[in-house]
Amino acid sequence: MARARWPFVLVACALPCAASAQLPTDAGQVYRTYDIAPFVQRHGAGSQRHVVDWVLQETGYASWHGDVVASLSADATQLKCYHTPAMQTRVAEIAARFTEDAAAPHRFSIRVLGIGSPSWRNDARALLDPIPAATPGVQAWIMAREEAAVLIALLRRRGDCQELPTGPVLAGNGLPAVLAGGRKRPYVQDVVPRPDAWPGWQTLGASCDEGMMLDVQPLLSRDGTAVEAVFRCRIDQIERMAPVTLTVPTSDGQRVQVEVPQLSAVRVGERFRWPSNQVLVVGLGLVPWPVPGQNTASSAAILTDAKRTDVVVVVEPRLGSSP
């Protein structure tokens, strides 16, 4: 009897599997692939994820998780898409922007400068042509390459200017440039009972991450006349450690000092578009500058030297045909 049931069980499982292989086409969805091998070969294994990320940002995440059944994936050679013909047109345009510079790869120079005072804005006012920025406190400008060189020289001559790192960082077309650095700041967070060991209690340590992460992903338009860039910045800084005296939970009532961190955090997410023959300058405003060597106080002390700096980011397109 048991052996007689096997064919019946296998057929019953196969039917829903066959049905699920028929993808819905109620919105006219079609399956297409796009060659992204030139981009991946140039930038290395795993770089296909940047193409997928840009498609999702450009088309909206909701377009891929709504009522229309859709799919988007990529490997080292192909971007694979299942969606409506209208969406396929947009995906094809984006994929081409990542691959069409194979003969003459484009680069983008990115500089990060911290200036102690925002007074530089008055000195450079004649050079600054403003463009919109969405984040409160953030400003953006565009200028000619020659004017950008003048601005950088003006800022670097100031005694309160520091560049991080020294010199520009290069990003490939469609490839993010990430400038990051930080450290963990240990501190005493609490006191907990320890009856199995003298003196009957112990301190509980913890740590806070302090640092900066800047992510700029530029991508040239298909006709080469404009640049779009996704701009993300995360800054975390410990302003001070507030001391608190706790009574130890033992019979002798000892008192121990612990610390409560006072944190300052900045989160910036922007997307800019500007002419490819010009330079983008982004001012983040007076934000924390948690650069190692700048804040030297120990974690047990009040960090009176926690800095605020006017952070300026300069993005200069260096197209394949440019010098």
C-alpha positions as CSV (number, residue, x, y, z in Angstrom):
1,M,0.0,0.0,0.0
2,A,2.8,2.4,0.9
3,R,4.6,1.8,-2.4
4,A,1.3,2.4,-4.3
5,R,0.9,5.9,-2.9
6,W,4.3,7.3,-4.2
7,P,3.2,8.1,-7.8
8,F,0.1,9.9,-6.5
9,V,2.1,12.1,-4.0
10,L,4.7,13.1,-6.7
11,V,2.0,14.2,-9.2
12,A,0.2,16.2,-6.6
13,C,3.3,18.2,-5.7
14,A,4.2,18.7,-9.3
15,L,1.0,20.4,-10.3
16,P,1.3,23.6,-8.1
17,C,5.0,23.8,-9.1
18,A,4.1,23.9,-12.8
19,A,1.4,26.5,-12.2
20,S,3.8,28.8,-10.3
21,A,6.2,28.8,-13.2
22,Q,3.6,30.9,-15.3
23,L,4.4,34.5,-14.3
24,P,1.4,36.9,-14.4
25,T,1.3,39.2,-17.4
26,D,-1.8,41.2,-16.5
27,A,0.1,44.5,-16.8
28,G,1.8,43.4,-20.0
29,Q,5.1,42.4,-18.3
30,V,7.9,41.2,-20.4
31,Y,11.3,39.7,-19.5
32,R,14.5,41.3,-20.9
33,T,18.2,41.3,-20.1
34,Y,20.8,44.0,-20.5
35,D,24.5,43.6,-21.0
36,I,26.5,45.1,-18.1
37,A,29.6,43.1,-18.5
38,P,31.8,46.1,-19.6
39,F,31.0,47.9,-16.3
40,V,31.5,44.8,-14.1
41,Q,34.8,43.8,-15.8
42,R,36.1,47.4,-15.3
43,H,35.2,47.7,-11.6
44,G,35.4,44.2,-10.3
45,A,33.3,41.4,-8.9
46,G,30.1,42.6,-7.1
47,S,30.0,46.0,-8.8
48,Q,26.7,44.9,-10.6
49,R,24.9,45.8,-7.3
50,H,25.5,49.5,-8.1
51,V,23.5,49.1,-11.3
52,V,20.6,47.5,-9.4
53,D,20.7,50.1,-6.6
54,W,20.6,53.0,-9.2
55,V,17.6,51.4,-11.0
56,L,15.7,51.1,-7.7
57,Q,16.5,54.7,-6.7
58,E,15.6,56.0,-10.2
59,T,12.4,54.1,-10.6
60,G,11.2,54.0,-7.0
61,Y,11.2,51.0,-4.7
62,A,7.4,50.9,-4.8
63,S,7.5,50.1,-8.5
64,W,9.0,46.7,-7.7
65,H,6.9,45.8,-4.6
66,G,3.4,46.9,-5.7
67,D,0.5,45.4,-7.5
68,V,2.5,44.6,-10.6
69,V,4.5,41.4,-10.4
70,A,8.1,42.4,-11.2
71,S,11.7,41.2,-10.8
72,L,15.1,42.8,-10.9
73,S,18.5,41.1,-10.5
74,A,22.0,41.1,-11.9
75,D,25.1,38.9,-12.2
76,A,28.5,39.6,-13.6
77,T,27.3,39.9,-17.2
78,Q,23.6,40.7,-17.3
79,L,20.9,42.9,-15.7
80,K,17.7,40.9,-15.7
81,C,14.4,42.6,-15.5
82,Y,10.7,41.4,-15.6
83,H,8.4,44.4,-15.8
84,T,6.1,46.4,-18.1
85,P,7.5,47.7,-21.4
86,A,7.5,51.3,-20.1
87,M,9.6,50.3,-17.2
88,Q,11.9,48.3,-19.5
89,T,12.6,51.5,-21.5
90,R,13.7,53.2,-18.3
91,V,15.9,50.3,-17.2
92,A,17.5,50.1,-20.7
93,E,18.4,53.8,-20.5
94,I,20.0,53.4,-17.0
95,A,21.9,50.3,-18.0
96,A,23.4,52.1,-21.0
97,R,24.6,55.0,-18.8
98,F,26.8,52.5,-16.9
99,T,28.3,50.8,-19.9
100,E,28.7,53.4,-22.7
101,D,31.9,54.9,-21.5
102,A,33.9,51.7,-22.0
103,A,36.2,53.3,-24.6
104,A,37.0,56.4,-22.6
105,P,36.2,55.8,-18.9
106,H,35.0,58.8,-16.9
107,R,36.2,59.8,-13.5
108,F,35.1,62.2,-10.8
109,S,37.4,63.9,-8.4
110,I,36.0,64.3,-4.8
111,R,37.5,66.5,-2.1
112,V,36.4,66.9,1.5
113,L,37.5,70.0,3.4
114,G,36.7,71.1,6.9
115,I,36.8,74.9,7.6
116,G,36.6,76.2,11.1
117,S,34.5,79.2,10.3
118,P,31.7,79.7,7.7
119,S,33.2,83.1,6.8
120,W,34.7,81.6,3.7
121,R,31.3,82.0,2.1
122,N,31.7,85.7,1.9
123,D,35.2,85.5,0.5
124,A,34.0,83.1,-2.3
125,R,30.6,84.7,-2.9
126,A,31.3,85.8,-6.4
127,L,32.2,82.2,-7.4
128,L,29.1,80.5,-6.0
129,D,26.0,79.8,-8.2
130,P,23.4,78.1,-5.9
131,I,21.3,75.1,-6.8
132,P,18.6,73.5,-4.7
133,A,19.3,71.1,-1.8
134,A,16.6,69.3,0.2
135,T,18.3,68.8,3.6
136,P,17.9,71.6,6.1
137,G,21.3,73.4,6.6
138,V,22.8,72.0,3.4
139,Q,23.7,74.3,0.6
140,A,24.9,73.4,-2.9
141,W,26.5,75.5,-5.7
142,I,28.0,74.9,-9.2
143,M,30.9,76.7,-10.9
144,A,33.3,76.4,-13.7
145,R,36.4,74.2,-13.3
146,E,38.7,77.2,-13.2
147,E,36.5,78.8,-10.5
148,A,36.6,75.6,-8.5
149,A,40.4,75.6,-8.6
150,V,40.4,79.2,-7.3
151,L,37.9,78.2,-4.5
152,I,40.0,75.2,-3.4
153,A,43.2,77.3,-3.3
154,L,41.3,80.0,-1.3
155,L,40.1,77.4,1.3
156,R,43.5,75.6,1.6
157,R,45.2,78.9,2.4
158,R,43.1,79.4,5.5
159,G,44.7,78.4,8.8
160,D,41.4,76.7,9.9
161,C,41.1,74.4,6.8
162,Q,41.8,70.7,6.9
163,E,41.4,68.3,4.0
164,L,40.3,64.7,4.5
165,P,42.2,62.9,3.1
166,T,44.9,65.1,1.6
167,G,44.2,65.3,-2.1
168,P,41.2,64.1,-4.2
169,V,39.6,60.7,-4.2
170,L,38.5,59.4,-7.7
171,A,35.2,57.7,-8.4
172,G,34.4,55.8,-11.5
173,N,31.2,56.5,-13.5
174,G,28.4,54.9,-11.6
175,L,30.7,53.7,-8.8
176,P,30.5,55.1,-5.3
177,A,33.5,56.8,-3.7
178,V,33.4,56.2,0.0
179,L,35.5,58.2,2.5
180,A,35.2,56.8,5.9
181,G,37.0,56.8,9.2
182,G,36.2,56.4,12.9
183,R,36.9,54.8,16.2
184,K,35.2,53.3,19.2
185,R,35.1,55.3,22.4
186,P,35.0,53.0,25.5
187,Y,33.3,54.2,28.7
188,V,31.9,52.8,32.0
189,Q,28.1,52.4,31.5
190,D,26.8,50.8,34.7
191,V,27.6,48.8,37.8
192,V,26.2,45.3,38.2
193,P,26.2,42.9,41.2
194,R,28.9,40.2,41.3
195,P,28.3,38.1,44.5
196,D,30.7,35.4,43.5
197,A,33.8,37.7,43.6
198,W,35.1,40.4,45.8
199,P,34.1,43.3,46.2
200,G,30.7,42.0,45.2
201,W,30.2,44.2,42.1
202,Q,31.8,45.0,38.8
203,T,31.6,47.8,36.3
204,L,29.9,47.2,32.9
205,G,31.8,48.7,29.9
206,A,30.3,49.8,26.6
207,S,31.5,51.8,23.6
208,C,30.2,54.3,21.1
209,D,31.1,54.6,17.5
210,E,32.5,58.0,16.5
211,G,33.4,58.9,13.0
212,M,32.4,60.1,9.5
213,M,31.2,58.3,6.4
214,L,30.7,60.1,3.1
215,D,29.4,58.2,0.0
216,V,29.2,59.9,-3.4
217,Q,27.9,58.0,-6.4
218,P,28.1,60.0,-9.6
219,L,26.6,58.9,-13.0
220,L,26.9,60.7,-16.3
221,S,23.7,61.2,-18.4
222,R,23.6,59.2,-21.6
223,D,24.2,62.2,-23.8
224,G,27.1,63.3,-21.6
225,T,25.8,66.8,-20.8
226,A,24.8,66.3,-17.2
227,V,25.9,64.4,-14.0
228,E,23.6,63.0,-11.4
229,A,25.0,62.1,-8.0
230,V,23.6,60.3,-5.0
231,F,25.2,62.0,-1.9
232,R,25.0,60.4,1.5
233,C,26.8,61.5,4.7
234,R,26.8,60.1,8.3
235,I,28.6,61.8,11.1
236,D,28.6,60.6,14.8
237,Q,30.5,62.5,17.5
238,I,30.7,62.2,21.3
239,E,30.4,65.8,22.6
240,R,31.0,64.9,26.2
241,M,30.7,62.2,28.8
242,A,28.4,63.2,31.6
243,P,29.6,61.7,34.9
244,V,27.0,60.1,37.2
245,T,27.8,58.7,40.7
246,L,25.9,55.5,41.5
247,T,25.5,53.7,44.8
248,V,26.8,50.2,44.5
249,P,24.1,47.5,45.2
250,T,26.0,46.0,48.2
251,S,25.7,46.3,52.0
252,D,28.6,48.8,52.3
253,G,26.9,51.2,49.9
254,Q,30.0,52.2,48.0
255,R,29.7,54.9,45.3
256,V,31.1,54.5,41.8
257,Q,31.2,56.9,38.9
258,V,29.8,55.9,35.5
259,E,29.3,57.9,32.3
260,V,26.4,58.8,30.0
261,P,27.5,59.8,26.5
262,Q,26.1,63.0,24.9
263,L,26.0,62.3,21.2
264,S,25.7,64.5,18.1
265,A,24.6,62.8,14.9
266,V,24.2,64.2,11.3
267,R,22.5,62.3,8.5
268,V,22.4,63.8,5.0
269,G,20.8,62.2,1.9
270,E,20.7,64.2,-1.3
271,R,20.6,63.8,-5.0
272,F,22.0,66.5,-7.3
273,R,22.0,67.0,-11.0
274,W,24.3,69.6,-12.7
275,P,26.0,70.2,-16.1
276,S,28.9,67.9,-16.7
277,N,31.2,70.8,-17.6
278,Q,30.9,72.3,-14.2
279,V,31.9,71.4,-10.6
280,L,29.5,70.7,-7.7
281,V,30.2,72.2,-4.3
282,V,28.2,71.0,-1.3
283,G,28.3,72.8,2.1
284,L,27.0,70.7,5.0
285,G,27.0,73.6,7.4
286,L,28.6,73.6,10.9
287,V,28.6,69.9,11.7
288,P,30.7,67.6,14.0
289,W,34.3,66.9,12.8
290,P,35.2,63.6,14.5
291,V,38.5,63.3,12.8
292,P,41.2,61.3,14.8
293,G,43.6,63.7,16.4
294,Q,41.1,66.6,16.5
295,N,39.3,65.5,19.7
296,T,42.1,64.5,22.2
297,A,40.3,64.5,25.5
298,S,39.9,61.1,27.3
299,S,36.5,59.5,27.5
300,A,36.4,60.2,31.3
301,A,36.7,63.9,30.8
302,I,34.3,66.5,29.4
303,L,35.2,66.8,25.7
304,T,35.6,70.6,25.6
305,D,37.5,70.4,22.3
306,A,34.7,68.6,20.4
307,K,34.8,70.4,17.1
308,R,32.2,71.9,14.8
309,T,33.4,72.4,11.2
310,D,31.9,73.8,8.0
311,V,32.4,70.7,5.8
312,V,32.7,71.3,2.1
313,V,32.6,68.6,-0.6
314,V,33.8,69.3,-4.1
315,V,32.8,66.9,-7.0
316,E,34.6,67.6,-10.3
317,P,33.8,65.6,-13.4
318,R,36.8,64.4,-15.4
319,L,35.3,63.0,-18.5
320,G,37.2,60.6,-20.7
321,S,37.9,63.2,-23.3
322,S,38.9,65.9,-20.7
323,P,42.5,66.6,-19.7
